[in-house]
């Protein structure tokens, strides 16, 4: 069997098996339910001992052995056989059947090749009013430099309301973590809570909803020093005790450390947070890509794994998501000042063992990554290229390991500026929000296919007062995008409730 497998593995990626004059079997179209594939074929070979099932990704690549089925009709034809397989959710896979005779011919005959069907299009959510809402104003300006709403990170809770965690400067330049809970679907009204005001804290927050339905936030906190100054930052976690996040508790989870940023959070199959981040001595020095596996909802106990060692700068980052296989996938930047986009597929719950792959080796890729999982069950990553125009790129993995990707530049008009954020729209296609240098402006790109090789771009807002946007995009309960970003002129968090899937104004 091994010899035949090796022969099949050598099949050219661009060619299907050549059917013989009389095929070994006639393979019926696969029947797919979720991740389960049911195969059936009709025997056309008069002398087989076994049928061997092989599979490859529809996007290309070699065939690999799946299973064998013992023949019960060796001397006859016309019998129907069946086998089952499990594939990544929604992915397209192709199959072929060959036969084996003990001490005789192996793999000389092949069936026809059959592929699973492409995913159907989902309905486009209807248009609605939409609109802009400036929330969490720090009061009449100027207020001694008070600034709210920077570095927003958004998520939609189980009650259908969006929640944004942000970083703020107080009236005396005191920095803290704030949480804004939308009281309606449009986020026209919010309840904002200064969640952590102990010291200088709340840097680069990342937010998720735990399996208990409560928000959990990971962020960096400046380490206080006695008798001197320090530039070190520790990793901290805030766990809300209500869905509105008006109360809860905080704790340090990696101290001492020097969190350089790139904080991201996902909820693992055990229902507890997985946090990825960069930890290193200083910018420009080698940093560790870490994953912190919380062992409870509040991260009172956790385990740390070092995934990789990388060169880091101020635009480096990490992003983390959960695949339908139950494995975490971490995307991160390797290289300073320019570098590559890499991913690590975690092989265990702690990510202590992982398979690392370079996804975009252009030498200018991987900055500010944001990651999600498409309807095909495969990861899709948006990131910046540190070329002169700072282009926003979308990299779609063609398999679970992400050993190959389709890389597409989202915007080719002028200096983009980046800091992209990605999610999957209600119509099943990725949506990317990002900053653009012209104006400057907030733009949203709605992908026209799963891999985002084509997209429709919309300019949501253009104003010299926008400043450093760092947008965060989520999908509102009405199925349309919602974007939170910082507006410099008001020193506040601003939320646009998109009136259509393109997020294209005017909104009524």
For each residue, the residues with C-beta under 8 A, 3 or more apart:
1: 4 5 52 65 68 100 106
2: 5 6
3: 6 7 106
4: 1 7 8 52 65 98 100 106 107
5: 1 2 8 9 64 65
6: 2 3 9 10
7: 3 4 10 11 107
8: 4 5 11 54 62 63 64 65 98 107
9: 5 6 62 63 64
10: 6 7 62
11: 7 8 15 17 62 63
12: 15
13: 56 60 61 62
14: 60
15: 11 12 18
16: 94 96 113
17: 11 63 96 98 110 111 113
18: 15 110
19: 23 110 111 112
20: 23 24 108 109 110
21:
22: 44 45 109
23: 19 20 26 44 109 110 111 112
24: 20 44 45 48 51 97 98 99 109 110 111
25: 41 42 43 44 45 51 81 97 99 111
26: 23 41 42 44 111 112
27: 39 40 41 95 96 97 111 112 113 114
28: 39 40 41 42 114
29: 114 117
30: 37 38 39 93 95 114 115 116
31: 37 38
32: 36 37 38 87 116 117
33: 36 38
34: 89
35: 86 87 88 89 324 377
36: 32 33 84 85 86
37: 30 31 32 84 85 86 87 93 95 116
38: 30 31 32 33 82 84
39: 27 28 30 53 82 83 84 85 95
40: 27 28 80 81 82
41: 25 26 27 28 51 80 81 82 97 111
42: 25 26 28 77 78 79 80 81
43: 25 48 51 71 73 76 77 78 79 80 81
44: 22 23 24 25 26 77 111
45: 22 24 25 48 77 99 109
46: 74 75 76 77
47: 74 75 101
48: 24 43 45 51 71 74 99 100 101
49: 70 71 74 99 100 101 102
50: 68 69 70 71 99 100
51: 24 25 41 43 48 68 69 71 81 83 97 98 99 100
52: 1 4 65 67 68 97 98 99 100 107
53: 39 65 66 67 68 69 83 85 95 97
54: 8 63 64 65 66 95 96 97 98
55: 63 64 66 85 87 93 94 95
56: 13 60 61 62 63 64 93 94
57: 60 61 91 92 93 94 398 399
58: 91 92 93 94 115 116
59: 92 398 399 404
60: 13 14 56 57 398
61: 13 56 57 398 399 404
62: 8 9 10 11 13 56
63: 8 9 11 17 54 55 56 96
64: 5 8 9 54 55 56
65: 1 4 5 8 52 53 54
66: 53 54 55 83 85 95
67: 52 53 83 85
68: 1 50 51 52 53 100
69: 50 51 53 81 82 83
70: 49 50
71: 43 48 49 50 51 74 81 99
72: 79
73: 43 76 77 78 79
74: 46 47 48 49 71
75: 46 47
76: 43 46 73 79
77: 42 43 44 45 46 73
78: 42 43 73
79: 42 43 72 73 76
80: 40 41 42 43
81: 25 40 41 42 43 51 69 71
82: 38 39 40 41 69
83: 39 51 53 66 67 69
84: 36 37 38 39
85: 36 37 39 53 55 66 67 93 95
86: 35 36 37
87: 32 35 37 55 91 93 116
88: 35 91 323 324 325 376 377 378 399 400
89: 34 35 324 376 377
90: 119 374 375 376 377 378
91: 57 58 87 88 116 376 377 378 399
92: 57 58 59 115 116 117 118 376
93: 30 37 55 56 57 58 85 87 115 116
94: 16 55 56 57 58 113 114 115 116
95: 27 30 37 39 53 54 55 66 85 113 114 115
96: 16 17 27 54 63 110 111 112 113 114
97: 24 25 27 41 51 52 53 54 110 111
98: 4 8 17 24 51 52 54 106 107 108 109 110 111
99: 24 25 45 48 49 50 51 52 71 105 107 108 109
100: 1 4 48 49 50 51 52 68 105 106 107
101: 47 48 49 104 105 106
102: 49
103:
104: 101
105: 99 100 101 108 109
106: 1 3 4 98 100 101
107: 4 7 8 52 98 99 100 110
108: 20 98 99 105
109: 20 22 23 24 45 98 99 105
110: 17 18 19 20 23 24 96 97 98 107 113
111: 17 19 23 24 25 26 27 41 44 96 97 98
112: 19 23 26 27 96
113: 16 17 27 94 95 96 110
114: 27 28 29 30 94 95 96
115: 30 58 92 93 94 95
116: 30 32 37 58 87 91 92 93 94
117: 29 32 92
118: 92
119: 90 375 376 428 450
120:
121: 427 428
122: 375 426 427 428
123: 427
124: 427 501
125: 426 427 478 479 480 501
126:
127: 499 500
128: 478 480 499 500
129: 186 499 507 508
130: 186 480 496 497 498 499 500 507 508
131: 186 188 496 497 499 507 508
132: 461 494 495 496 497 507
133: 186 187 188 494 495 496 497
134: 137 487 490 492 493 494 495
135: 149 180 187 189 190 192 492 493 494 495
136: 148 149 166 178 180 190 192 492 493
137: 134 148 490 491 492
138: 141 143 146 147 148 168 171 491 492
139: 143 146
140: 143
141: 138 146 490 491
142: 145 146
143: 138 139 140 146 171
144: 171 172 173
145: 142 169 171 173
146: 138 139 141 142 143 168 169 170 171 491
147: 138 150 168 169 491
148: 136 137 138 166 168 169 178 192 491 492 493
149: 135 136 152 164 166 168 178 180 484 486 487 491 492 493 494
150: 147 166 167 168 169 468 470 486
151: 166 167 203 204 205 470 486
152: 149 164 165 166 470 471 472 484 485 486 493
153: 164 165 166 205 206 207 217 472
154: 162 163 164 165 207 472 473 474 482 484
155: 162 163 207 208 209 215 474
156: 160 161 162 163 209 474 475 476 477
157: 160 161 162 163 209 213 215 243
158: 209 213 243
159: 243
160: 156 157 185 477
161: 156 157 181 182 183 184 185 243 477
162: 154 155 156 157 182 187 474 476 482 484 495
163: 154 155 156 157 179 180 181 182 207 215 245
164: 149 152 153 154 179 180 182 207 472 484 493 495
165: 152 153 154 177 178 179 195 205 206 207 215 217 219
166: 136 148 149 150 151 152 153 177 178 179 180 202 205 486 493
167: 150 151 175 176 177 178 202 203 204 205 219
168: 138 146 147 148 149 150 175 176 177 178 194 202
169: 145 146 147 148 150 173 174 175
170: 146 173 174 175 176 197
171: 138 143 144 145 146 174
172: 144
173: 144 145 169 170
174: 169 170 171 197 200
175: 167 168 169 170 200 201 202 203 222
176: 167 168 170 194 195 196 197 198 200 201 202
177: 165 166 167 168 194 195 196 197 201 202 205 217 219 238
178: 136 148 149 165 166 167 168 192 193 194 195 202
179: 163 164 165 166 192 193 195 215 217 240 245
180: 135 136 149 163 164 166 190 191 192 493
181: 161 163 190 191 192 193 243 244 245 246
182: 161 162 163 164 185 186 187 189 190 495
183: 161 189 190 191
184: 161 187 188 189
185: 160 161 182 476 477 478 497
186: 129 130 131 133 182 476 497
187: 133 135 162 182 184 190 482 484 495 497
188: 131 133 184 497
189: 135 182 183 184
190: 135 136 180 181 182 183 187
191: 180 181 183 244 246
192: 135 136 148 178 179 180 181
193: 178 179 181 244 245 246 247
194: 168 176 177 178 197
195: 165 176 177 178 179 202 217 238 240 245 248 250
196: 176 177 201 202 219 221 236 238 250
197: 170 174 176 177 194 201
198: 176 201 221 250
199: 221 222 224
200: 174 175 176 221 222
201: 175 176 177 196 197 198 219 220 221 222 236
202: 166 167 168 175 176 177 178 195 196 205 219 221
203: 151 167 175 219 220 221 222 233 261
204: 151 167 219 220 261 262 263
205: 151 153 165 166 167 177 202 217 218 219 263
206: 153 165 217 218 219 263 264 265 275
207: 153 154 155 163 164 165 215 216 217 265
208: 155 215 216 265 266 267 273
209: 155 156 157 158 213 214 215 216 267
210: 213 214 215 216 239 267 271 272 273 297
211: 267 271 272 297
212: 271 297
213: 157 158 209 210 243
214: 209 210 239 240 241 242 243 248 297
215: 155 157 163 165 179 207 208 209 210 239 240 243 245
216: 207 208 209 210 237 238 239 240 265 273 297 298 299
217: 153 165 177 179 195 205 206 207 237 238 239 240 265
218: 205 206 235 236 237 253 263 264 265 273 275 277 292
219: 165 167 177 196 201 202 203 204 205 206 235 236 237 238 263
220: 201 203 204 233 234 235 236 259 261 263 277
221: 196 198 199 200 201 202 203 233 234 235 236 252
222: 175 199 200 201 203 230 232 233
223: 230 232 233 234 255 256
224: 199 230
225: 228 229 230
226:
227:
228: 225
229: 225
230: 222 223 224 225
231: 258 282
232: 222 223 256 257 258
233: 203 220 221 222 223 257 258 259 260
234: 220 221 223 252 254 255 256 257 259
235: 218 219 220 221 252 253 254 255 257 259 263 275 277 279 292
236: 196 201 218 219 220 221 250 251 252 253
237: 216 217 218 219 250 251 253 273 275 294 298 299
238: 177 195 196 216 217 219 248 249 250
239: 210 214 215 216 217 248 249 250 297 298 299
240: 179 195 214 215 216 217 243 244 245 246 247 248
241: 214 247 248 249
242: 214 245 246 247 248
243: 157 158 159 161 181 213 214 215 240
244: 181 191 193 240
245: 163 179 181 193 195 215 240 242 248
246: 181 191 193 240 242
247: 193 240 241 242
248: 195 214 238 239 240 241 242 245
249: 238 239 241 298
250: 195 196 198 236 237 238 239
251: 236 237 298 299 300
252: 221 234 235 236 255
253: 218 235 236 237 275 292 294 299 302
254: 234 235 257 259 277 279 290 292 304
255: 223 234 235 252
256: 223 232 234
257: 232 233 234 235 254 279
258: 231 232 233 279 280 281 282
259: 220 233 234 235 254 263 277 278 279
260: 233 277 278 279 280 282 283 287 312 316
261: 203 204 220 277 278 314 316 317
262: 204 276 277 278 312 316 317 318 319 332 333
263: 204 205 206 218 219 220 235 259 275 276 277 318
264: 206 218 275 276 277 317 318 319 320 371
265: 206 207 208 216 217 218 273 274 275 276 320
266: 208 273 274 320 321 322 328
267: 208 209 210 211 271 272 273 274 322
268: 271 272 273 274 293 322 328 349
269: 322 326 349
270: 349
271: 210 211 212 267 268 297
272: 210 211 267 268 293 294 295 296 297 299
273: 208 210 216 218 237 265 266 267 268 292 294 297 299
274: 265 266 267 268 291 292 293 294 320 322 328 351
275: 206 218 235 237 253 263 264 265 291 292 294 299 320
276: 262 263 264 265 289 290 291 292 307 318 319 320 330 332
277: 218 220 235 254 259 260 261 262 263 264 289 290 292 318
278: 259 260 261 262 287 288 289 290 310 312 316 317 318 332
279: 235 254 257 258 259 260 287 288 290
280: 258 260 283 285 286 287 288 312
281: 258 285 286 287
282: 231 258 260 285
283: 260 280 312 313 314 336
284: 311 312 313 336
285: 280 281 282 312
286: 280 281 309 310 311 312
287: 260 278 279 280 281 309 310 311 312 316
288: 278 279 280 306 307 308 309 310
289: 276 277 278 306 307 308 309 310 318 330 332 344
290: 254 276 277 278 279 304 305 306 307
291: 274 275 276 304 305 307 320 328 330 346 350 351
292: 218 235 253 254 273 274 275 276 277 299 302 303 304
293: 268 272 274 302 303 304 305 349 350 351
294: 237 253 272 273 274 275 297 298 299 301 302
295: 272 299 300 301 302 303
296: 272 299 300 301
297: 210 211 212 214 216 239 271 272 273 294
298: 216 237 239 249 251 294
299: 216 237 239 251 253 272 273 275 292 294 295 296 302
300: 251 295 296
301: 294 295 296
302: 253 292 293 294 295 299
303: 292 293 295 350 352
304: 254 290 291 292 293
305: 290 291 293 350 351 352
306: 288 289 290 309
307: 276 288 289 290 291 330 332 344 346 351 354 356
308: 288 289 332 334 342 344 356
309: 286 287 288 289 306
310: 278 286 287 288 289 316 332 333 334 335 339 342
311: 284 286 287 316 334 335 336 339
312: 260 262 278 280 283 284 285 286 287 316 333 336
313: 283 284 316 336 337
314: 261 283
315: 333 367 368 384 386
316: 260 261 262 278 287 310 311 312 313 332 333 336 339 366 367
317: 261 262 264 278 332 333 367 368 369
318: 262 263 264 276 277 278 289 330 331 332 333 369
319: 262 264 276 330 331 332 369 370 371 381
320: 264 265 266 274 275 276 291 328 329 330 331 371
321: 266 328 329 371 372 373 379
322: 266 267 268 269 274 326 327 328 329 373
323: 88 326 327 328 329 345 373 377 378 379 400
324: 35 88 89 373 377
325: 88 377 400
326: 269 322 323
327: 322 323 345 346 347 400
328: 266 268 274 291 320 321 322 323 345 346 351
329: 320 321 322 323 343 344 345 346 371 379 402
330: 276 289 291 307 318 319 320 343 344 346 351 354
331: 318 319 320 341 342 343 359 366 369 371 379 381 383
332: 262 276 278 289 307 308 310 316 317 318 319 341 342 343 344 366 369
333: 262 310 312 315 316 317 318 339 340 341 342 366 367 369 383
334: 308 310 311 339 340 341 342 358 366
335: 310 311 338 339 340 363 366
336: 283 284 311 312 313 316 339
337: 313 386
338: 335 363 364 386
339: 310 311 316 333 334 335 336 363 364 365 366 367 386
340: 333 334 335 358 359 360 361 362 363 365 366
341: 331 332 333 334 358 359 360 365 366 369 381 383 395
342: 308 310 331 332 333 334 356 357 358 359 366
343: 329 330 331 332 356 357 359 379 381 397 402
344: 289 307 308 329 330 332 351 354 355 356 357
345: 323 327 328 329 354 355 357 400 401 402
346: 291 307 327 328 329 330 349 350 351 353 354
347: 327 351 353 354 355
348: 351 352 353
349: 268 269 270 293 346
350: 291 293 303 305 346
351: 274 291 293 305 307 328 330 344 346 347 348 354
352: 303 305 348
353: 346 347 348
354: 307 330 344 345 346 347 351
355: 344 345 347 401
356: 307 308 342 343 344
357: 342 343 344 345 401 402 403
358: 334 340 341 342 361
359: 331 340 341 342 343 365 366 381 395 397 402 405 407
360: 340 341 365 366 383 385 393 395 405 407
361: 340 358 365
362: 340 365 385
363: 335 338 339 340
364: 338 339 385 386 387
365: 339 340 341 359 360 361 362 383 384 385 386 393
366: 316 331 332 333 334 335 339 340 341 342 359 360 369 383 384
367: 315 316 317 333 339 383 384 385 386 418
368: 315 317 383 384 418 419 420
369: 317 318 319 331 332 333 341 366 381 382 383
370: 319 381 382 383 420 421 422 432
371: 264 319 320 321 329 331 379 380 381 382 422
372: 321 379 380 422 423 424 430
373: 321 322 323 324 377 378 379 380 424
374: 90 377 378 379 380 396 424 428 430 450
375: 90 119 122 424 428 450
376: 88 89 90 91 92 119 450
377: 35 88 89 90 91 323 324 325 373 374 400
378: 88 90 91 323 373 374 396 397 398 399 400 402
379: 321 323 329 331 343 371 372 373 374 396 397 402
380: 371 372 373 374 394 395 396 397 422 430 450 451 452
381: 319 331 341 343 359 369 370 371 394 395 396 397 405 422
382: 369 370 371 392 393 394 395 410 420 421 422 430 432 434
383: 331 333 341 360 365 366 367 368 369 370 392 393 395 420
384: 315 365 366 367 368 390 391 392 393 416 418 419 420
385: 360 362 364 365 367 390 391 392 393 409
386: 315 337 338 339 364 365 367 390
387: 364 390 391
388: 415
389: 414 415 416
390: 384 385 386 387 415 416 417 418 437
391: 384 385 387 409 410 411 412 416 418
392: 382 383 384 385 409 410 411 416 418 420 432 434 445
393: 360 365 382 383 384 385 407 408 409 410
394: 380 381 382 407 408 410 422 430 432 447 451 452 455
395: 341 359 360 380 381 382 383 405 406 407 408
396: 374 378 379 380 381 405 406 408 450 451 452 453
397: 343 359 378 379 380 381 400 401 402 404 405
398: 57 59 60 61 378 402 403 404 405 406
399: 57 59 61 88 91 378 402 403 404
400: 88 323 325 327 345 377 378 397
401: 345 355 357 397
402: 329 343 345 357 359 378 379 397 398 399 405
403: 357 398 399
404: 59 61 397 398 399
405: 359 360 381 395 396 397 398 402
406: 395 396 398 451 453
407: 359 360 393 394 395
408: 393 394 395 396 451 452 453 454 455
409: 385 391 392 393 412
410: 382 391 392 393 394 416 420 432 434 445 452 455 457
411: 391 392 416 434 436 443 445 457
412: 391 409
413: 416 436 438
414: 389 436 437 438
415: 388 389 390 436 437 438
416: 384 389 390 391 392 410 411 413 434 435 436 437
417: 390 434 435 436 437 440
418: 367 368 384 390 391 392 434 435
419: 368 384 434 435 468 469 470 471
420: 368 370 382 383 384 392 410 432 433 434
421: 370 382 432 433 434 471 472 473 483
422: 370 371 372 380 381 382 394 430 431 432 473
423: 372 430 431 473 474 475 481
424: 372 373 374 375 428 429 430 431 475
425: 428 429 430 431 446 475 479 480 481 501
426: 122 125 475 479 480 501
427: 121 122 123 124 125 479 501
428: 119 121 122 374 375 424 425 450
429: 424 425 446 447 448 449 450 452
430: 372 374 380 382 394 422 423 424 425 446 447 450 452
431: 422 423 424 425 444 445 446 447 473 475 481 501 503
432: 370 382 392 394 410 420 421 422 444 445 447 452 455 473
433: 420 421 442 443 444 460 471 472 473 481 483 485 503
434: 382 392 410 411 416 417 418 419 420 421 442 443 444 445 471
435: 416 417 418 419 440 441 442 443 466 468 469 470 471
436: 411 413 414 415 416 417 439 440 441 442 443 459
437: 390 414 415 416 417 440
438: 413 414 415 441 462
439: 436 459 462 463 464 466
440: 417 435 436 437 462 463 464 466 467 469
441: 435 436 438 459 460 461 462 463 466
442: 433 434 435 436 459 460 461 462 466 469 471 483 485 496
443: 411 433 434 435 436 457 458 459 460
444: 431 432 433 434 457 458 460 473 481 483 498 502 503 504
445: 392 410 411 431 432 434 452 455 456 457 458
446: 425 429 430 431 455 456 458 481 501 502 503
447: 394 429 430 431 432 450 451 452 454 455
448: 429 452 454 455 456
449: 429 452 453 454
450: 119 374 375 376 380 396 428 429 430 447
451: 380 394 396 406 408 447
452: 380 394 396 408 410 429 430 432 445 447 448 449 455
453: 396 406 408 449
454: 408 447 448 449
455: 394 408 410 432 445 446 447 448 452
456: 445 446 448 502
457: 410 411 443 444 445
458: 443 444 445 446 502 503 504 505
459: 436 439 441 442 443 462 505
460: 433 441 442 443 444 483 496 498 503 504 505
461: 132 441 442 466 496 505
462: 438 439 440 441 442 459 466
463: 439 440 441 466 487 489
464: 439 440
465: 487 488 489 490
466: 435 439 440 441 442 461 462 463 469 485 487 488 489
467: 440 486 487 488 489
468: 150 419 435 486 488
469: 419 435 440 442 466 485 486
470: 150 151 152 419 435 485 486
471: 152 419 421 433 434 435 442 483 484 485
472: 152 153 154 164 421 433 483 484 485
473: 154 421 422 423 431 432 433 444 481 482 483
474: 154 155 156 162 423 481 482 483 484
475: 156 423 424 425 426 431 479 480 481 482
476: 156 162 185 186 479 480 481 482 497 498
477: 156 160 161 185
478: 125 128 185
479: 125 425 426 427 475 476 501
480: 125 128 130 425 426 475 476 497 498 499 500 501 503
481: 423 425 431 433 444 446 473 474 475 476 498 501 503
482: 154 162 187 473 474 475 476 495 496 497 498
483: 421 433 442 444 460 471 472 473 474 495 496 498 503
484: 149 152 154 162 164 187 471 472 474 493 494 495
485: 152 433 442 466 469 470 471 472 493 494 495 496
486: 149 150 151 152 166 467 468 469 470 492 493 494
487: 134 149 463 465 466 467 490 491 492 493 494
488: 465 466 467 468 491
489: 463 465 466 467
490: 134 137 141 465 487 494
491: 137 138 141 146 147 148 149 487 488
492: 134 135 136 137 138 148 149 486 487
493: 134 135 136 148 149 152 164 166 180 484 485 486 487
494: 132 133 134 135 149 484 485 486 487 490
495: 132 133 134 135 162 164 182 187 482 483 484 485
496: 130 131 132 133 442 460 461 482 483 485 503 507
497: 130 131 132 133 185 186 187 188 476 480 482 507
498: 130 444 460 476 480 481 482 483 501 502 503 507
499: 127 128 129 130 131 480 503 505 507 508
500: 127 128 130 480 503 504
501: 124 125 425 426 427 431 446 479 480 481 498
502: 444 446 456 458 498
503: 431 433 444 446 458 460 480 481 483 496 498 499 500
504: 444 458 460 500
505: 458 459 460 461 499
506:
507: 129 130 131 132 496 497 498 499
508: 129 130 131 499
